[in-house]
Every structure is written in structure tokens, then in C-alpha cells.
Amino acid sequence: MATGSRWTRNLAPHPRTHTGTTSMIPQRRLMIASIMFAILWTAGMVVWNGPTFAGVVILMFAGALAGTLWYFGMRWWMTKFAPMQQ
């Protein structure tokens, strides 16, 4: 294989992987938090309303929408009101 070919050209390690830190990037934490919010919100609504098939399907879509709105709302809030310190 030739040096600098398309298979070896982008194999440089990411600088964050070799610093010894195990912290997560804020975007990943926000995504995990929004998924957990959607799951817990949907589970709470299913328990509150009673588990019927149609109700569970509707609440699953509503939970996905709630998680998506949570993600974009919190991302907007963090960029607007809580900027990251370097």
C-alpha cells in the first residue's frame, strides 16, 4: 500500500484520546440526558394513563418529541445563557 493513500492518511489519533482524561464532551452528555428524559417521561406517562396499546404508541411518539424538544431547548439555553468557559 502506498504511503499517504486514502486508507492511512486519516489515521492520526484524536488529541483528546491521549490526554489521560475521561471526561465526556458536553454535546454527548446533553444527548444522553435528553434520551433519558424521553424514556422516563414516556414511562411516567404510560404508568399514569394506564398501558393500552394505542396509548403506549401515542406516548412513545410524544416521548420522542419531548426528548427532541428537550435536546434543542437545552442546547439553545446552554449557548445563550451558560457559555462554556475555556
Backbone bond lengths (Angstrom), bond angles and torsions (degrees), N, CA, C in turn:
res aa  C-N    CA-C-N  psi(-1)  N-CA   C-N-CA  omega(-1)  CA-C   N-CA-C  phi
1 M - - - 1.433 - - 1.522 108.15 -
2 A 1.287 117.20 137.98 1.454 122.15 -177.06 1.525 110.71 -74.60
3 T 1.321 115.79 146.44 1.458 120.76 177.82 1.519 108.91 -68.65
4 G 1.337 115.88 134.06 1.453 119.72 179.92 1.515 113.11 82.06
5 S 1.309 117.34 14.47 1.456 118.97 179.03 1.521 108.98 -71.50
6 R 1.281 115.62 174.36 1.458 118.88 -176.34 1.522 112.31 -67.70
7 W 1.324 119.92 -16.13 1.455 122.54 179.85 1.522 112.14 -84.25
8 T 1.310 119.06 -26.17 1.464 121.18 -176.50 1.515 113.63 -112.89
9 R 1.278 118.11 -5.69 1.454 120.85 -173.58 1.522 112.76 -70.33
10 N 1.321 119.81 -33.86 1.465 122.19 -175.86 1.518 112.56 -108.29
11 L 1.320 118.19 33.04 1.454 120.04 -177.65 1.523 113.47 -95.99
12 A 1.321 118.11 11.02 1.464 120.36 178.21 1.522 108.88 -67.43
13 P 1.339 117.88 136.06 1.458 119.87 -178.97 1.524 111.68 -68.01
14 H 1.294 114.94 150.22 1.457 120.44 176.80 1.523 108.45 -69.79
15 P 1.336 118.74 136.61 1.463 119.79 -175.13 1.522 113.73 -61.02
16 R 1.328 118.36 -28.60 1.454 120.36 -178.38 1.522 112.84 -73.26
17 T 1.319 117.95 -19.68 1.460 119.92 -176.49 1.510 112.79 -79.19
18 H 1.320 118.51 -15.25 1.459 120.96 -176.46 1.519 113.07 -113.85
19 T 1.326 118.86 14.96 1.455 120.47 -178.97 1.519 112.15 -91.55
20 G 1.313 117.91 -10.45 1.453 121.05 179.99 1.518 113.55 88.73
21 T 1.315 118.65 -2.53 1.453 121.45 179.37 1.526 109.83 -91.13
22 T 1.302 115.49 147.76 1.461 119.91 179.13 1.519 111.83 -116.60
23 S 1.329 118.20 19.12 1.455 120.37 -178.71 1.524 110.59 -72.55
24 M 1.311 114.83 149.10 1.455 120.65 178.84 1.523 109.12 -89.25
25 I 1.309 115.89 152.48 1.454 118.75 175.26 1.527 108.14 -74.84
26 P 1.331 118.77 148.73 1.468 121.25 -175.91 1.524 113.38 -58.58
27 Q 1.322 117.79 -34.29 1.467 120.51 -179.92 1.522 110.98 -62.01
28 R 1.328 117.47 -41.01 1.463 121.26 -179.80 1.530 110.31 -67.95
29 R 1.333 117.33 -41.90 1.468 119.83 178.21 1.514 111.16 -62.37
30 L 1.329 117.08 -39.78 1.460 120.88 178.89 1.517 110.88 -65.68
31 M 1.328 117.39 -39.33 1.462 120.49 179.22 1.532 110.68 -65.82
32 I 1.324 117.18 -43.80 1.465 120.71 178.68 1.526 110.29 -64.14
33 A 1.340 116.88 -40.96 1.466 120.17 178.88 1.527 111.67 -64.43
34 S 1.326 117.91 -38.87 1.463 119.55 -179.95 1.529 111.36 -70.75
35 I 1.328 117.67 -34.62 1.467 120.21 176.15 1.524 110.08 -66.45
36 M 1.330 116.50 -43.97 1.468 119.84 178.33 1.528 110.80 -64.01
37 F 1.331 117.99 -39.38 1.457 121.29 176.76 1.520 110.50 -60.76
38 A 1.330 117.44 -45.07 1.462 120.68 -179.37 1.523 111.30 -63.70
39 I 1.334 117.38 -41.45 1.468 120.65 179.56 1.518 110.89 -66.13
40 L 1.325 116.84 -47.95 1.470 119.67 -178.99 1.519 112.12 -66.96
41 W 1.332 117.70 -37.80 1.454 120.50 178.54 1.526 110.14 -65.10
42 T 1.330 117.03 -44.65 1.461 120.87 179.43 1.522 110.88 -63.81
43 A 1.327 117.26 -44.55 1.470 120.15 178.84 1.518 111.05 -62.24
44 G 1.315 117.36 -42.19 1.465 120.40 178.08 1.519 112.34 -63.11
45 M 1.324 117.42 -40.69 1.460 120.44 179.65 1.529 111.70 -69.81
46 V 1.336 117.22 -35.82 1.465 119.98 177.66 1.529 109.46 -66.08
47 V 1.313 117.85 -43.93 1.466 121.01 178.97 1.528 110.07 -65.27
48 W 1.318 116.93 -40.83 1.461 121.22 -177.49 1.530 111.60 -66.92
49 N 1.342 118.04 -40.49 1.463 122.10 -174.94 1.516 114.14 -93.34
50 G 1.290 118.07 -13.42 1.452 120.18 -176.30 1.514 110.58 92.57
51 P 1.329 117.21 137.23 1.471 120.14 -174.07 1.529 113.16 -83.63
52 T 1.316 116.53 91.56 1.464 121.32 167.97 1.519 107.43 -106.36
53 F 1.316 117.12 154.53 1.463 119.83 -175.19 1.524 111.73 -60.30
54 A 1.329 116.92 -49.18 1.470 119.77 -178.73 1.521 110.53 -64.31
55 G 1.324 116.08 -40.11 1.458 119.44 179.36 1.518 112.66 -64.08
56 V 1.327 116.72 -40.23 1.466 120.75 179.55 1.526 110.30 -65.85
57 V 1.330 117.68 -41.64 1.465 120.70 179.95 1.523 110.36 -64.66
58 I 1.312 117.27 -45.46 1.467 120.82 179.06 1.522 110.41 -63.08
59 L 1.330 116.93 -43.14 1.459 119.74 -179.29 1.527 112.36 -70.11
60 M 1.326 118.40 -27.08 1.468 119.69 174.66 1.526 110.57 -65.96
61 F 1.321 116.56 -43.14 1.467 119.16 176.82 1.526 110.96 -66.65
62 A 1.329 116.77 -40.30 1.461 119.89 177.57 1.530 110.97 -65.30
63 G 1.329 117.85 -36.27 1.459 121.02 177.35 1.518 111.78 -66.93
64 A 1.329 116.97 -39.27 1.468 120.22 176.41 1.526 110.18 -64.18
65 L 1.318 116.93 -41.05 1.459 120.35 176.93 1.527 110.96 -65.40
66 A 1.341 117.09 -42.34 1.463 120.74 178.98 1.522 111.24 -63.12
67 G 1.328 117.78 -41.69 1.464 120.82 177.53 1.513 112.44 -64.97
68 T 1.334 116.81 -39.55 1.459 120.58 177.99 1.520 111.09 -66.21
69 L 1.314 117.13 -44.09 1.467 120.34 177.44 1.526 111.33 -64.59
70 W 1.323 117.05 -37.81 1.463 121.30 176.16 1.529 110.15 -60.70
71 Y 1.326 116.78 -46.10 1.464 121.50 -178.97 1.523 111.06 -59.97
72 F 1.338 116.91 -52.67 1.461 119.49 -176.79 1.526 111.64 -69.72
73 G 1.334 117.17 -35.09 1.456 119.83 177.62 1.520 112.60 -66.31
74 M 1.317 117.00 -43.62 1.456 120.01 179.83 1.527 111.18 -71.81
75 R 1.333 117.51 -34.01 1.462 119.28 176.62 1.520 110.36 -65.42
76 W 1.336 117.37 -40.47 1.461 121.15 176.88 1.517 110.00 -64.98
77 W 1.337 116.99 -43.79 1.459 120.63 -178.99 1.526 111.29 -62.96
78 M 1.341 117.10 -41.71 1.460 119.62 -179.05 1.521 112.46 -67.90
79 T 1.325 118.09 -34.31 1.461 118.73 178.39 1.525 111.44 -78.17
80 K 1.316 117.51 -28.57 1.461 121.04 -176.33 1.526 112.49 -86.51
81 F 1.332 117.44 -46.18 1.457 121.13 -170.45 1.515 115.15 -111.86
82 A 1.310 118.63 -18.29 1.460 120.69 -178.75 1.527 109.92 -132.47
83 P 1.335 117.54 71.58 1.470 117.71 -178.68 1.520 111.68 -66.68
84 M 1.327 115.34 147.77 1.454 121.07 -179.54 1.521 109.86 -71.24
85 Q 1.328 115.59 140.93 1.460 120.11 176.26 1.508 108.59 -95.25
86 Q 1.297 116.96 135.66 1.460 122.06 -179.95 1.500 110.36 -89.32
